[in-house]
């Protein structure tokens, strides 16, 4: 029987509204800004200042006005000068990376700092040692800018006998008889190293150290002869280094590559001698 026959109207099915769950609104990430960086570093807790610093305390410590610190933190002072940036970095206890970041946020370029050289007793030297051994069978050593050997792997130690114990590339080259045995083109390499040390001495911060090295090497006629030529070398014109195996007397070549560490604290340069033909593996 139809609906019309019994006098009833058709009943519509109830419409079911689809339930839409609104996702919570996520605040958009913001690019770093000078205002935010100074504000967060000022208020962070430290061992000396568990509650951070107030604006007034930061202003007094940096010899800036309270109003100027407020302008920086509110984004109204976008390009502070290097003097206030240096003061902020010191008072806020910024590390080397944070200091550089502070300058970049202020659209300034930080004055270059000369990081201290890596030393054998530094904790970071253990990490360097692991890296050097991973480069086996190639020759690898970590040197400071003054050509002191911080560490080396066993392949480097075998190729340059006595160098690690000597601790200084130039002193070993001119004072250890084994250097003339294993460095196949000793005269050429010695002249190159004397010229490179002259170039380094012109920019070295530690003048006393330069004088100490020259006093030691000045007693050796070959170094004095090459030093008094006053030639200068920056870098190595030929990457090929010819060596003689001290055990077999076999001549082999390594391709020299040098890299500088990017760590902002303790610096070193990485010497790698990639094995070439005739090298024992």
DAFEN-V391091 format. One record per residue. RES is the residue in three letters. D_CENTER is the distance of its C-alpha to the mean C-alpha in Angstrom with 1 decimal. Layout:
RES,D_CENTER  RES,D_CENTER
This chain:
UNK,90.7  UNK,88.7  UNK,87.4  UNK,89.9  UNK,92.7  UNK,92.1  UNK,91.3  UNK,87.7  UNK,84.7  UNK,81.7  UNK,79.0  UNK,75.5  UNK,72.7  UNK,70.4  UNK,67.2  UNK,64.1  UNK,61.3  UNK,57.9  UNK,55.7  UNK,52.3  UNK,49.7  UNK,47.5  UNK,43.8  UNK,42.3  UNK,40.6  UNK,36.8  UNK,35.1  UNK,32.9  UNK,29.1  UNK,27.9  UNK,25.0  UNK,22.8  UNK,24.5  UNK,24.1  UNK,27.3  UNK,26.4  UNK,22.9  UNK,24.5  UNK,27.5  UNK,25.7  UNK,23.5  UNK,26.6  UNK,28.7  UNK,26.4  UNK,27.5  UNK,25.8  UNK,27.2  UNK,28.5  UNK,29.7  UNK,30.8  UNK,32.3  UNK,29.6  UNK,30.7  UNK,33.5  UNK,33.3  UNK,35.5  UNK,33.3  UNK,30.2  UNK,32.2  UNK,33.5  UNK,30.2  UNK,28.6  UNK,31.9  UNK,32.3  UNK,35.5  UNK,36.0  UNK,37.0  UNK,33.8  UNK,31.6  UNK,34.0  UNK,33.6  UNK,29.8  UNK,30.2  UNK,33.0  UNK,31.2  UNK,33.4  UNK,30.9  UNK,28.3  UNK,26.8  UNK,26.6  UNK,25.7  UNK,22.8  UNK,24.9  UNK,25.6  UNK,22.1  UNK,20.8  UNK,23.7  UNK,23.1  UNK,19.4  UNK,20.8  UNK,23.9  UNK,22.4  UNK,19.8  UNK,16.8  UNK,13.4  UNK,10.5  UNK,10.2  UNK,14.0  UNK,14.5  UNK,12.8  UNK,15.0  UNK,17.9  UNK,17.8  UNK,17.6  UNK,20.5  UNK,22.5  UNK,21.9  UNK,20.4  UNK,17.4  UNK,15.7  UNK,16.0  UNK,12.9  UNK,11.9  UNK,11.2  UNK,9.0  UNK,11.1  UNK,10.9  UNK,10.8  UNK,14.5  UNK,16.8  UNK,18.1  UNK,14.9  UNK,15.2  UNK,11.8  UNK,13.3  UNK,15.7  UNK,13.4  UNK,12.2  UNK,16.0  UNK,16.8  UNK,14.6  UNK,16.2  UNK,19.6  UNK,19.2  UNK,19.0  UNK,22.5  UNK,24.8  UNK,22.4  UNK,21.3  UNK,17.7  UNK,16.1  UNK,12.9  UNK,13.4  UNK,12.4  UNK,13.1  UNK,16.7  UNK,17.3  UNK,17.6  UNK,17.4  UNK,15.4  UNK,16.8  UNK,18.5  UNK,20.5  UNK,24.3  UNK,24.7  UNK,22.7  UNK,24.7  UNK,28.0  UNK,27.3  UNK,26.5  UNK,28.8  UNK,28.2  UNK,24.8  UNK,23.0  UNK,25.8  UNK,25.8  UNK,22.1  UNK,21.8  UNK,22.1  UNK,24.3  UNK,26.6  UNK,27.1  UNK,27.9  UNK,30.6  UNK,31.9  UNK,32.0  UNK,34.9  UNK,33.2  UNK,30.8  UNK,33.7  UNK,34.9  UNK,31.9  UNK,30.4  UNK,33.1  UNK,32.7  UNK,32.0  UNK,33.3  UNK,31.3  UNK,28.0  UNK,28.9  UNK,29.6  UNK,26.3  UNK,24.3  UNK,26.5  UNK,25.8  UNK,22.0  UNK,22.1  UNK,24.4  UNK,21.9  UNK,19.1  UNK,21.7  UNK,22.4  UNK,19.1  UNK,18.2  UNK,18.3  UNK,20.0  UNK,23.4  UNK,25.1  UNK,22.8  UNK,23.7  UNK,27.3  UNK,27.3  UNK,26.0  UNK,28.6  UNK,31.4  UNK,30.9  UNK,30.7  UNK,33.4  UNK,35.9  UNK,35.5  UNK,37.6  UNK,35.5  UNK,32.4  UNK,34.6  UNK,36.2  UNK,33.0  UNK,31.5  UNK,34.6  UNK,34.5  UNK,31.7  UNK,30.2  UNK,26.5  UNK,24.2  UNK,20.9  UNK,19.4  UNK,21.7  UNK,24.8  UNK,25.6  UNK,23.4  UNK,26.2  UNK,26.3  UNK,29.7  UNK,30.1  UNK,33.2  UNK,33.2  UNK,34.4  UNK,36.6  UNK,38.3  UNK,37.9  UNK,36.9  UNK,34.9  UNK,31.9  UNK,29.2  UNK,25.5  UNK,23.4  UNK,20.3  UNK,17.0  UNK,13.7  UNK,10.2  UNK,7.1  UNK,4.0  UNK,1.8  UNK,2.3  UNK,4.7  UNK,7.1  UNK,7.5  UNK,6.2  UNK,8.0  UNK,9.4  UNK,11.2  UNK,14.9  UNK,17.1  UNK,20.8  UNK,22.5  UNK,26.0  UNK,28.8  UNK,32.6  UNK,34.3  UNK,31.5  UNK,32.5  UNK,30.8
